[in-house]
Amino acid sequence: MRLLFSATPAFGHILPLVPLMRAAVAAGHTVGLLSSAGFRATIGTELPPEVDYLEAGAMPDVFSTEAARRTGTDIYQPTPAMIGEIFGGARVDLGIEESLGRAARWRADSPVPGRQ
């Protein structure tokens, strides 16, 4: 089976997925990780070498700055609205097209039987 993980480019978001990726690789699955290109060199040594790294989306400084601009709040004193904008607004808006394209080309198996 082809399994694609997707995570915010940050240690606290990717490292908890590493044991799952290792287990999937050990079980014979093909595994991919979709995250920002700029984080590949930082996290690459933590990933099993068999994991395909799919580069897409902005880095945290870019989407956080955009979230601060959109909400008018200080990036270093985030509000719940800003956190929502970081993870559900700016990050998505700045990477959705690229991420969907990379994921579609990589072709993970569908989680729903019979779905193409």
All heavy atoms as an XYZ file, in Angstrom:
860
protein
N       0.841     -1.167      0.000
C       0.000      0.000      0.000
C       0.891      1.237      0.000
O       1.958      1.245      0.588
C      -0.902     -0.010      1.248
C      -1.796      1.200      1.335
S      -2.952      1.145      2.715
C      -4.228      0.167      1.973
N       0.411      2.292     -0.646
C       1.110      3.577     -0.672
C       0.438      4.513      0.333
O      -0.734      4.814      0.203
C       1.073      4.173     -2.078
C       1.899      3.364     -3.064
C       1.741      3.869     -4.484
N       2.254      5.214     -4.678
C       3.534      5.542     -4.836
N       4.460      4.594     -4.798
N       3.898      6.783     -5.031
N       1.214      4.934      1.329
C       0.694      5.784      2.401
C       1.372      7.141      2.353
O       2.603      7.218      2.394
C       0.954      5.135      3.762
C       0.402      3.727      3.961
C       0.939      3.128      5.246
C      -1.114      3.760      3.967
N       0.579      8.195      2.300
C       1.128      9.550      2.268
C       0.771     10.282      3.557
O      -0.396     10.429      3.899
C       0.581     10.326      1.062
C       1.098     11.760      0.909
C       2.618     11.775      0.766
C       0.433     12.415     -0.287
N       1.800     10.732      4.262
C       1.633     11.554      5.453
C       1.826     13.009      5.032
O       2.594     13.298      4.124
C       2.686     11.198      6.511
C       2.527      9.834      7.098
C       3.009      8.708      6.435
C       1.912      9.660      8.323
C       2.867      7.444      6.976
C       1.762      8.395      8.880
C       2.239      7.285      8.193
N       1.152     13.907      5.714
C       1.299     15.331      5.461
C       1.444     16.034      6.803
O       0.727     15.710      7.751
C       0.064     15.861      4.722
O       0.146     17.261      4.563
N       2.385     16.979      6.884
C       2.609     17.640      8.169
C       3.141     19.050      7.980
O       3.843     19.348      7.014
C       3.597     16.834      9.010
N       2.826     19.886      8.956
C       3.398     21.222      9.042
C       4.914     21.066      9.180
O       5.377     20.185      9.909
C       2.828     21.956     10.271
O       1.426     22.115     10.061
C       3.472     23.300     10.481
N       5.694     21.905      8.514
C       7.147     21.782      8.582
C       7.708     22.252      9.931
O       8.199     23.372     10.067
C       7.624     22.664      7.430
C       6.546     23.684      7.276
C       5.278     22.987      7.621
N       7.605     21.380     10.915
C       8.120     21.669     12.255
C       8.378     20.332     12.958
O       7.641     19.367     12.739
C       7.110     22.501     13.052
N       9.411     20.295     13.781
C       9.750     19.048     14.477
C       8.563     18.481     15.250
O       8.317     17.289     15.226
C      10.932     19.255     15.434
C      12.260     19.319     14.744
C      12.968     20.513     14.709
C      12.798     18.210     14.142
C      14.199     20.579     14.071
C      14.030     18.261     13.504
C      14.726     19.451     13.470
N       7.839     19.323     15.961
C       6.727     18.863     16.780
C       5.569     18.285     15.989
O       4.714     17.609     16.558
N       5.550     18.530     14.708
C       4.490     17.993     13.861
C       4.950     16.753     13.102
O       4.152     15.860     12.832
C       4.003     19.069     12.882
C       3.323     20.203     13.574
N       1.963     20.283     13.678
C       3.829     21.282     14.216
C       1.641     21.381     14.346
N       2.761     21.997     14.689
N       6.221     16.705     12.748
C       6.726     15.579     11.950
C       7.281     14.455     12.811
O       7.013     13.278     12.549
C       7.773     16.063     10.924
C       7.083     16.984      9.901
C       8.446     14.871     10.231
C       8.012     17.577      8.865
N       8.040     14.777     13.853
C       8.658     13.714     14.661
C       7.655     12.705     15.218
O       7.953     11.509     15.241
C       9.521     14.302     15.768
C      10.826     14.942     15.301
C      11.596     15.505     16.494
C      11.682     13.968     14.516
N       6.460     13.113     15.663
C       5.506     12.100     16.140
C       5.043     11.133     15.047
O       4.585     10.036     15.349
C       4.322     12.937     16.647
C       4.913     14.263     16.983
C       5.989     14.477     15.947
N       5.202     11.525     13.797
C       4.814     10.655     12.685
C       5.904      9.655     12.303
O       5.625      8.648     11.653
C       4.466     11.493     11.446
C       3.302     12.458     11.594
C       3.164     13.305     10.326
C       2.018     11.708     11.895
N       7.138      9.933     12.702
C       8.263      9.089     12.286
C       8.090      7.626     12.711
O       8.302      6.721     11.885
C       9.610      9.678     12.760
C      10.758      8.705     12.523
C       9.880     10.997     12.032
N       7.685      7.315     13.947
C       7.485      5.893     14.287
C       6.412      5.219     13.416
O       6.544      4.047     13.073
C       7.055      5.922     15.754
C       7.565      7.213     16.282
C       7.508      8.175     15.130
N       5.386      5.970     13.068
C       4.354      5.414     12.182
C       4.917      5.144     10.787
O       4.627      4.113     10.171
C       3.163      6.375     12.089
C       2.423      6.643     13.386
C       1.391      7.747     13.187
C       1.768      5.382     13.903
N       5.728      6.073     10.296
C       6.345      5.874      8.986
C       7.312      4.689      9.014
O       7.330      3.880      8.084
C       7.046      7.152      8.525
C       6.077      8.261      8.161
S       6.882      9.709      7.445
C       7.146     10.686      8.914
N       8.099      4.588     10.076
C       9.027      3.448     10.211
C       8.264      2.123     10.222
O       8.662      1.161      9.570
C       9.846      3.571     11.488
C      10.980      4.538     11.375
C      11.965      4.390     12.544
N      12.977      5.412     12.412
C      13.182      6.386     13.288
N      12.480      6.452     14.394
N      14.117      7.281     13.077
N       7.187      2.080     10.979
C       6.384      0.851     11.059
C       5.783      0.515      9.703
O       5.753     -0.656      9.306
C       5.285      1.009     12.107
N       5.320      1.514      8.984
C       4.737      1.275      7.668
C       5.792      0.756      6.692
O       5.544     -0.195      5.944
C       4.088      2.553      7.140
N       6.968      1.356      6.717
C       8.074      0.889      5.856
C       8.437     -0.549      6.220
O       8.593     -1.408      5.349
C       9.294      1.832      5.959
C      10.534      1.196      5.337
C       8.992      3.178      5.313
N       8.558     -0.831      7.518
C       8.913     -2.183      7.975
C       7.862     -3.208      7.571
O       8.197     -4.376      7.344
C       9.098     -2.195      9.496
N       6.620     -2.773      7.454
C       5.536     -3.675      7.043
C       5.447     -3.817      5.526
O       4.561     -4.501      5.023
C       4.207     -3.174      7.601
N       6.367     -3.162      4.820
C       6.412     -3.315      3.369
C       5.653     -2.271      2.568
O       5.521     -2.402      1.351
N       5.174     -1.229      3.225
C       4.430     -0.189      2.521
C       5.378      0.841      1.918
O       6.492      1.045      2.407
C       3.459      0.515      3.461
C       2.460     -0.416      4.066
N       1.460     -1.019      3.338
C       2.322     -0.870      5.340
C       0.737     -1.787      4.138
N       1.254     -1.714      5.358
N       4.930      1.500      0.878
C       5.628      2.636      0.296
C       5.103      3.876      1.012
O       3.890      4.067      1.108
C       5.356      2.738     -1.213
O       5.796      1.530     -1.834
C       6.070      3.920     -1.827
N       6.017      4.701      1.520
C       5.618      5.823      2.370
C       6.146      7.132      1.805
O       7.289      7.212      1.340
C       6.152      5.622      3.812
C       5.840      6.817      4.690
C       5.578      4.345      4.409
N       5.290      8.152      1.866
C       5.680      9.498      1.471
C       5.345     10.478      2.576
O       4.462     10.235      3.392
N       6.070     11.593      2.594
C       5.796     12.686      3.520
C       5.709     13.962      2.703
O       6.637     14.318      1.972
C       6.900     12.823      4.571
C       6.806     14.068      5.463
C       5.522     14.063      6.295
C       8.032     14.186      6.352
N       4.593     14.664      2.836
C       4.362     15.935      2.161
C       4.575     17.061      3.160
O       3.881     17.135      4.180
C       2.926     15.973      1.617
C       2.466     17.239      0.932
C       3.179     17.406     -0.412
C       0.963     17.202      0.724
N       5.568     17.918      2.904
C       5.846     19.061      3.768
C       6.671     20.068      2.974
O       7.079     19.789      1.836
C       6.581     18.622      5.036
O       6.535     19.643      6.015
N       6.949     21.202      3.549
C       7.649     22.275      2.849
C       9.054     21.889      2.416
O       9.780     21.216      3.152
C       7.725     23.520      3.731
O       6.437     23.987      4.020
N       9.431     22.374      1.232
C      10.755     22.079      0.686
C      11.865     22.538      1.621
O      12.852     21.837      1.813
C      10.919     22.749     -0.679
N      11.700     23.685      2.232
C      12.738     24.246      3.083
C      13.018     23.456      4.342
O      14.025     23.685      5.007
N      12.158     22.502      4.669
C      12.343     21.721      5.897
C      12.987     20.363      5.624
O      13.357     19.660      6.546
C      11.005     21.542      6.618
C      11.138     21.287      8.085
C      11.680     22.240      8.927
C      10.733     20.086      8.629
C      11.821     21.999     10.289
C      10.868     19.835      9.992
C      11.413     20.798     10.817
N      13.151     20.019      4.387
C      13.681     18.700      4.033
C      15.056     18.435      4.646
O      15.286     17.385      5.244
C      13.743     18.545      2.520
C      14.242     17.192      2.096
C      14.353     17.078      0.595
N      14.296     15.674      0.236
C      13.843     15.217     -0.908
N      13.389     16.037     -1.807
N      13.834     13.937     -1.149
N      15.969     19.363      4.493
C      17.331     19.164      5.014
C      17.332     19.078      6.536
O      18.124     18.348      7.121
C      18.245     20.298      4.556
N      16.424     19.788      7.176
C      16.350     19.810      8.632
C      15.838     18.491      9.196
O      16.351     17.992     10.182
C      15.428     20.953      9.093
O      15.926     22.173      8.527
C      15.380     21.067     10.593
N      14.832     17.920      8.574
C      14.178     16.716      9.112
C      14.665     15.429      8.448
O      14.472     14.332      8.971
C      12.633     16.835      9.002
C      11.930     15.844      9.917
C      12.167     16.659      7.559
C      12.084     16.095     11.367
N      15.326     15.555      7.324
C      15.698     14.391      6.521
C      16.434     13.288      7.260
O      16.182     12.109      7.029
N      17.322     13.640      8.182
C      18.080     12.603      8.895
C      17.214     11.837      9.886
O      17.598     10.762     10.328
C      19.283     13.220      9.647
O      18.811     14.199     10.563
C      20.264     13.852      8.663
N      16.062     12.376     10.243
C      15.151     11.700     11.172
C      14.246     10.693     10.474
O      13.672      9.820     11.116
C      14.278     12.731     11.900
C      15.040     13.750     12.701
C      15.789     13.147     13.878
O      15.334     12.118     14.429
O      16.834     13.702     14.255
N      14.102     10.826      9.174
C      13.188      9.975      8.418
C      13.862      8.699      7.949
O      15.054      8.703      7.629
C      12.669     10.722      7.185
C      11.907     12.012      7.431
C      11.582     12.684      6.100
C      10.645     11.758      8.225
N      13.107      7.617      7.871
C      13.667      6.419      7.247
C      14.076      6.766      5.812
O      13.372      7.529      5.135
C      12.499      5.429      7.257
C      11.568      5.917      8.309
C      11.724      7.404      8.328
N      15.187      6.244      5.338
C      15.649      6.605      3.988
C      14.661      6.206      2.893
O      14.692      6.768      1.801
C      16.983      5.858      3.849
C      17.002      4.847      4.935
C      16.088      5.321      6.019
N      13.791      5.273      3.181
C      12.825      4.817      2.176
C      11.660      5.797      1.981
O      10.878      5.653      1.038
C      12.229      3.457      2.582
C      13.236      2.357      2.724
C      13.857      2.278      4.125
O      13.595      3.150      4.988
O      14.633      1.333      4.357
N      11.516      6.766      2.854
C      10.396      7.707      2.770
C      10.642      8.715      1.643
O      11.688      9.360      1.592
C      10.179      8.444      4.109
C       9.151      9.560      3.973
C       9.745      7.455      5.179
N       9.673      8.826      0.753
C       9.718      9.835     -0.306
C       9.293     11.168      0.291
O       8.217     11.266      0.880
C       8.750      9.485     -1.443
C       9.119      8.203     -2.171
O      10.318      7.896     -2.256
O       8.194      7.525     -2.650
N      10.110     12.185      0.144
C       9.775     13.514      0.672
C       9.209     14.332     -0.479
O       9.893     14.608     -1.451
C      11.013     14.189      1.256
C      10.700     15.411      2.084
C      10.685     15.338      3.466
C      10.421     16.634      1.491
C      10.394     16.449      4.240
C      10.137     17.746      2.251
C      10.131     17.651      3.625
O       9.840     18.749      4.381
N       7.952     14.710     -0.365
C       7.284     15.507     -1.384
C       7.288     16.960     -0.928
O       6.688     17.301      0.093
C       5.846     15.026     -1.583
C       5.662     13.722     -2.342
C       6.150     12.526     -1.554
C       4.209     13.554     -2.698
N       7.974     17.796     -1.659
C       8.157     19.193     -1.282
C       7.009     20.048     -1.792
O       6.758     20.107     -2.993
C       9.467     19.706     -1.860
C      10.677     18.928     -1.385
C      11.968     19.361     -2.045
O      11.922     20.115     -3.048
O      13.029     18.950     -1.555
N       6.327     20.706     -0.859
C       5.236     21.609     -1.245
C       4.896     22.532     -0.092
O       4.946     22.138      1.068
C       4.008     20.800     -1.649
N       4.522     23.748     -0.427
C       4.036     24.681      0.575
C       5.107     25.575      1.155
O       6.300     25.370      0.958
N       4.640     26.578      1.873
C       5.509     27.593      2.467
C       6.097     27.122      3.791
O       5.562     26.236      4.447
C       4.707     28.875      2.688
N       7.164     27.762      4.176
C       7.787     27.518      5.473
C       7.050     28.309      6.555
O       6.334     29.271      6.260
C       9.261     27.932      5.424
C      10.135     26.962      4.651
S      10.326     25.379      5.484
C      11.478     25.836      6.787
N       7.232     27.942      7.834
C       6.510     28.588      8.928
C       6.665     30.105      8.992
O       5.701     30.811      9.290
C       7.074     27.929     10.175
C       7.490     26.575      9.710
C       8.009     26.792      8.318
N       7.856     30.623      8.718
C       8.022     32.077      8.783
C       7.132     32.785      7.767
O       6.562     33.835      8.045
C       9.494     32.468      8.605
C      10.076     32.044      7.269
O       9.716     30.963      6.750
O      10.929     32.786      6.738
N       6.952     32.166      6.615
C       6.140     32.773      5.557
C       4.658     32.713      5.899
O       3.960     33.734      5.869
C       6.413     32.090      4.196
C       5.478     32.616      3.122
C       7.868     32.261      3.800
N       4.148     31.512      6.256
C       2.712     31.449      6.530
C       2.338     32.106      7.855
O       1.238     32.624      8.006
C       2.111     30.046      6.363
C       2.672     28.940      7.208
C       2.385     28.833      8.558
C       3.441     27.948      6.619
C       2.862     27.775      9.316
C       3.931     26.887      7.370
C       3.645     26.802      8.731
N       3.254     32.158      8.807
C       2.968     32.851     10.072
C       2.931     34.364      9.868
O       2.070     35.051     10.436
C       4.009     32.487     11.126
O       3.934     31.117     11.421
N       3.845     34.879      9.067
C       3.841     36.305      8.756
C       2.566     36.689      8.012
O       1.960     37.733      8.293
C       5.086     36.682      7.931
O       6.250     36.382      8.701
C       5.089     38.146      7.535
N       2.145     35.846      7.096
C       0.893     36.103      6.371
C      -0.303     36.049      7.316
O      -1.222     36.865      7.218
C       0.729     35.102      5.226
C      -0.571     35.230      4.468
C      -0.803     36.574      3.784
O       0.134     37.386      3.663
O      -1.949     36.815      3.360
N      -0.299     35.121      8.246
C      -1.386     35.033      9.230
C      -1.427     36.285     10.103
O      -2.510     36.804     10.406
C      -1.227     33.784     10.087
N      -0.264     36.786     10.502
C      -0.206     38.013     11.302
C      -0.750     39.186     10.505
O      -1.499     40.019     11.035
C       1.221     38.275     11.758
N      -0.398     39.253      9.240
C      -0.907     40.331      8.390
C      -2.422     40.258      8.276
O      -3.124     41.251      8.416
C      -0.270     40.251      6.995
C      -0.652     41.418      6.085
C      -0.282     41.155      4.634
N      -1.051     40.086      4.034
C      -2.328     40.175      3.620
N      -2.996     41.293      3.789
N      -2.928     39.143      3.066
N      -2.937     39.051      8.065
C      -4.378     38.877      7.889
C      -5.167     39.192      9.160
O      -6.284     39.682      9.078
C      -4.690     37.436      7.461
C      -4.225     37.102      6.068
C      -4.576     35.658      5.739
N      -4.091     35.272      4.428
C      -4.404     34.123      3.830
N      -5.209     33.257      4.438
N      -3.927     33.841      2.644
N      -4.609     38.865     10.306
C      -5.342     39.060     11.563
C      -4.993     40.371     12.252
O      -5.688     40.765     13.192
C      -5.064     37.902     12.544
O      -3.660     37.862     12.834
C      -5.529     36.570     11.978
N      -3.906     40.996     11.842
C      -3.486     42.234     12.481
C      -2.943     42.031     13.880
O      -2.978     42.939     14.708
N      -2.433     40.830     14.159
C      -1.895     40.538     15.484
C      -0.399     40.285     15.416
O       0.160     40.036     14.356
C      -2.595     39.311     16.109
O      -2.471     38.204     15.217
C      -4.065     39.583     16.353
N       0.227     40.331     16.567
C       1.666     40.132     16.689
C       1.985     38.642     16.572
O       1.427     37.823     17.304
C       2.135     40.668     18.043
C       3.639     40.584     18.248
O       4.334     39.857     17.506
O       4.125     41.253     19.181
N       2.900     38.318     15.707
C       3.283     36.920     15.477
C       3.828     36.266     16.746
O       3.724     35.057     16.920
C       4.293     36.841     14.315
C       4.449     35.420     13.822
C       5.622     37.424     14.699
C       5.222     35.302     12.537
N       4.394     37.077     17.649
C       4.987     36.538     18.877
C       4.021     36.541     20.062
O       4.389     36.112     21.156
C       6.270     37.292     19.223
C       7.304     37.107     18.131
C       7.598     38.134     17.257
C       7.935     35.882     17.954
C       8.524     37.957     16.236
C       8.854     35.690     16.941
C       9.143     36.730     16.081
O      10.047     36.542     15.063
N       2.811     37.007     19.844
C       1.756     36.958     20.857
C       0.479     36.470     20.164
O      -0.498     37.209     20.051
C       1.555     38.321     21.497
C       2.762     38.774     22.272
C       2.554     40.125     22.925
O       1.493     40.698     22.897
N       3.608     40.626     23.549
N       0.507     35.240     19.703
C      -0.611     34.750     18.888
C      -1.912     34.616     19.670
O      -1.923     34.242     20.838
C      -0.119     33.390     18.403
C       0.901     32.965     19.408
C       1.536     34.223     19.911
N      -2.972     34.936     19.005
C      -4.322     34.769     19.537
C      -4.906     33.491     18.938
O      -4.367     32.950     17.966
C      -5.195     35.959     19.119
O      -5.274     35.965     17.678
C      -4.618     37.281     19.618
N      -6.008     33.004     19.484
C      -6.654     31.843     18.854
C      -6.998     32.090     17.382
O      -6.849     31.193     16.551
C      -7.907     31.641     19.700
C      -7.518     32.144     21.057
C      -6.652     33.348     20.767
N      -7.408     33.306     17.065
C      -7.721     33.624     15.664
C      -6.479     33.504     14.785
O      -6.548     33.005     13.657
C      -8.314     35.029     15.557
N      -5.365     33.959     15.305
C      -4.132     33.866     14.519
C      -3.691     32.415     14.353
O      -3.261     32.020     13.271
C      -3.012     34.672     15.150
C      -1.746     34.632     14.314
S      -0.523     35.725     14.968
C       0.747     35.517     13.774
N      -3.787     31.629     15.402
C      -3.425     30.209     15.299
C      -4.307     29.529     14.253
O      -3.827     28.754     13.426
C      -3.552     29.498     16.669
C      -2.593     30.112     17.682
C      -3.336     27.996     16.534
C      -1.127     30.003     17.315
N      -5.587     29.836     14.274
C      -6.495     29.296     13.256
C      -6.091     29.723     11.865
O      -6.142     28.934     10.913
N      -5.681     30.965     11.737
C      -5.248     31.475     10.434
C      -3.944     30.819      9.992
O      -3.763     30.505      8.823
C      -5.092     32.993     10.495
C      -4.787     33.639      9.171
C      -5.880     33.443      8.121
O      -7.070     33.538      8.460
O      -5.525     33.193      6.959
N      -3.039     30.589     10.944
C      -1.766     29.944     10.598
C      -2.022     28.554     10.017
O      -1.510     28.212      8.960
C      -0.834     29.850     11.830
C      -0.253     31.215     12.161
C       0.290     28.838     11.591
C       0.529     31.254     13.472
N      -2.813     27.741     10.718
C      -2.979     26.347     10.317
C      -4.164     26.083      9.393
O      -4.168     25.085      8.684
C      -3.076     25.451     11.559
C      -1.790     25.411     12.331
C      -1.664     26.104     13.521
C      -0.703     24.714     11.857
C      -0.472     26.090     14.231
C       0.498     24.688     12.550
C       0.617     25.383     13.740
N      -5.150     26.945      9.407
C      -6.339     26.694      8.591
C      -6.571     27.704      7.501
O      -7.490     27.566      6.718
N      -5.736     28.739      7.455
C      -5.924     29.776      6.458
C      -4.677     29.979      5.618
O      -4.548     29.452      4.521
N      -3.745     30.739      6.163
C      -2.551     31.113      5.401
C      -1.748     29.911      4.929
O      -1.362     29.849      3.753
C      -1.668     32.042      6.235
N      -1.502     28.962      5.797
C      -0.702     27.797      5.395
C      -1.379     27.042      4.255
O      -0.753     26.652      3.284
C      -0.455     26.848      6.569
C       0.362     25.632      6.129
C       0.859     24.806      7.297
N       1.640     23.712      6.782
C       1.155     22.492      6.552
N      -0.088     22.207      6.828
N       1.935     21.550      6.061
N      -2.680     26.856      4.376
C      -3.432     26.151      3.335
C      -3.422     26.970      2.052
O      -3.108     26.455      0.970
C      -4.874     25.865      3.805
C      -5.709     25.296      2.667
C      -4.860     24.908      4.993
N      -3.767     28.255      2.142
C      -3.832     29.092      0.948
C      -2.503     29.157      0.202
O      -2.476     29.183     -1.027
C      -4.273     30.510      1.314
C      -5.712     30.587      1.785
O      -6.475     29.618      1.567
O      -6.078     31.622      2.386
N      -1.405     29.202      0.947
C      -0.084     29.333      0.324
C       0.486     28.025     -0.206
O       1.533     28.034     -0.854
C       0.901     29.960      1.318
C       0.591     31.399      1.728
C       1.532     31.849      2.839
C       0.682     32.329      0.533
N      -0.178     26.902      0.050
C       0.394     25.638     -0.409
C      -0.566     24.639     -0.992
O      -0.143     23.573     -1.442
N      -1.849     24.946     -1.049
C      -2.829     23.931     -1.436
C      -2.641     23.440     -2.864
O      -2.668     22.231     -3.112
C      -4.283     24.427     -1.183
C      -5.265     23.278     -1.333
C      -4.645     25.579     -2.095
C      -5.207     22.257     -0.252
N      -2.467     24.335     -3.801
C      -2.342     23.912     -5.207
C      -1.121     23.018     -5.412
O      -1.208     21.950     -6.015
C      -2.298     25.125     -6.138
C      -3.560     25.944     -6.147
C      -4.777     25.161     -6.631
O      -4.634     24.318     -7.543
O      -5.870     25.394     -6.081
N       0.006     23.470     -4.899
C       1.244     22.698     -5.025
C       1.129     21.359     -4.307
O       1.539     20.311     -4.832
C       2.411     23.515     -4.466
C       3.762     22.868     -4.660
C       4.891     23.729     -4.115
O       4.671     24.550     -3.193
O       6.008     23.547     -4.612
N       0.551     21.367     -3.118
C       0.409     20.143     -2.328
C      -0.503     19.137     -3.014
O      -0.175     17.943     -3.096
C      -0.146     20.467     -0.935
O       0.762     21.268     -0.227
N      -1.635     19.592     -3.505
C      -2.554     18.681     -4.201
C      -1.916     18.108     -5.459
O      -2.085     16.928     -5.768
C      -3.859     19.400     -4.540
C      -4.766     19.719     -3.358
C      -5.965     20.545     -3.816
C      -5.216     18.451     -2.649
N      -1.167     18.939     -6.163
C      -0.482     18.452     -7.362
C       0.555     17.386     -7.055
O       0.603     16.339     -7.703
N       1.375     17.640     -6.045
C       2.400     16.650     -5.650
C       1.746     15.349     -5.172
O       2.176     14.258     -5.518
C       3.287     17.205     -4.546
C       4.090     18.396     -4.948
C       5.556     18.056     -5.058
N       6.322     19.280     -5.158
C       6.765     19.790     -6.298
N       6.524     19.182     -7.428
N       7.458     20.902     -6.307
N       0.718     15.477     -4.349
C       0.036     14.290     -3.827
C      -0.623     13.500     -4.952
O      -0.552     12.268     -4.972
C      -1.001     14.693     -2.779
N      -1.228     14.174     -5.884
C      -1.882     13.485     -7.003
C      -0.860     12.740     -7.859
O      -1.109     11.605     -8.286
C      -2.664     14.485     -7.858
N       0.287     13.356     -8.099
C       1.325     12.682     -8.899
C       1.935     11.500     -8.146
O       2.333     10.510     -8.749
C       2.404     13.682     -9.308
C       1.946     14.612    -10.426
C       3.075     15.461    -10.980
N       3.669     16.359    -10.006
C       3.173     17.545     -9.668
N       2.067     17.976    -10.205
N       3.791     18.299     -8.779
N       2.036     11.609     -6.818
C       2.616     10.522     -6.024
C       1.662      9.342     -5.937
O       2.091      8.198     -5.876
C       2.985     11.032     -4.625
C       3.872     10.094     -3.874
C       5.219      9.944     -4.031
C       3.473      9.169     -2.858
N       5.682      8.992     -3.158
C       4.627      8.487     -2.431
C       2.262      8.848     -2.271
C       4.611      7.524     -1.450
C       2.231      7.882     -1.286
C       3.400      7.234     -0.886
N       0.376      9.610     -5.917
C      -0.682      8.603     -5.983
C      -0.703      7.639     -4.792
O      -0.476      6.437     -4.937
C      -0.623      7.833     -7.288
C      -0.832      8.732     -8.507
C      -0.845      7.980     -9.805
N      -1.733      6.841     -9.833
C      -3.019      6.881    -10.167
N      -3.575      8.008    -10.494
N      -3.732      5.780    -10.174
N      -1.036      8.171     -3.630
C      -1.264      7.308     -2.462
C      -2.483      6.437     -2.724
O      -3.351      6.791     -3.521
C      -1.497      8.163     -1.211
N      -2.538      5.296     -2.061
C      -3.723      4.446     -2.188
C      -4.906      5.117     -1.502
O      -4.766      5.803     -0.503
C      -3.472      3.078     -1.535
C      -2.523      2.226     -2.366
O      -2.404      2.462     -3.577
O      -1.885      1.334     -1.782
N      -6.067      4.890     -2.063
C      -7.285      5.469     -1.510
C      -7.633      4.776     -0.198
O      -7.588      3.565     -0.097
C      -8.435      5.290     -2.497
O      -9.633      5.705     -1.938
N      -8.028      5.563      0.831
C      -8.418      4.952      2.093
C      -9.816      4.340      2.047
O     -10.206      3.635      2.950
C      -8.388      6.120      3.084
C      -8.664      7.302      2.232
C      -8.041      7.001      0.888
N     -10.548      4.604      0.982
C     -11.909      4.111      0.853
C     -11.921      3.009     -0.204
O     -11.596      3.264     -1.359
C     -12.883      5.245      0.455
C     -14.299      4.715      0.333
C     -12.801      6.380      1.456
N     -12.278      1.772      0.169
C     -12.289      0.692     -0.810
C     -13.150      1.026     -2.027
O     -14.257      1.563     -1.882
C     -12.894     -0.491     -0.036
C     -12.633     -0.159      1.399
C     -12.698      1.341      1.497
N     -12.612      0.786     -3.192
C     -13.346      0.991     -4.422
C     -13.320      2.425     -4.923
O     -13.779      2.719     -6.010
N     -12.742      3.349     -4.169
C     -12.675      4.757     -4.591
C     -11.438      4.976     -5.430
O     -10.357      4.547     -5.076
C     -12.658      5.643     -3.357
C     -12.709      7.104     -3.692
C     -12.829      7.899     -2.428
N     -12.410      9.253     -2.691
C     -12.092     10.121     -1.767
N     -12.170      9.766     -0.512
N     -11.727     11.322     -2.073
N     -11.576      5.651     -6.521
C     -10.455      5.903     -7.425
C      -9.917      7.295     -7.257
O     -10.529      8.230     -7.171
C     -10.883      5.716     -8.876
C     -11.333      4.309     -9.136
C     -10.182      3.315     -9.291
O      -9.070      3.701     -9.587
N     -10.439      2.072     -9.068
